């Protein structure tokens, strides 16, 4: 019976050692004392390098996209500010036209009708300018509307000049 205990101990050690050696784990942290496999270790390093390179490429791409978006944002902001400036100038010009028309003297009823029509047109132009400024339309739509309003302003100014020269 005394000889069974040392034999059982030896068998237990051999089984433990066999489990360490026969490990199929490629992760050196999990492979045990005898499970170190340099080829598997190198493969894991290469996989990690590949993952790192892909992550860095994605990060660089995201940075470029962010820069493009920021540039686009700045460009749109500049265009938006230019539109606001044009609208403010148009509003101011329509106010001056209204004041000019208030000071205009008419000699007869037909001139009086023309003056009234010009005053109404100037007031409508001013209201349309405010409406365009406060609208949620795109900058392109606002630009087109500003051009229409500017044409109308030019027409009103010509008519007012013609009326005042009579």
Secondary structure, 3 states (H helix, E strand, C coil): CHHHHHHHHHHHHHHHHHHHHCCCCCCCCCCCCCCCCHHHHHHHHHHHHHHHHHHHHHHHHHHHHHHHHHHHHHHHHHHHHHHHHHHHHHHHHHHHHHHHHHHCCCCCHHHHHHHHHHHHHHHHHHHHHHHHHHCCCCHHHHHHHHHHHHHHHHHHHHHHHHHHCC
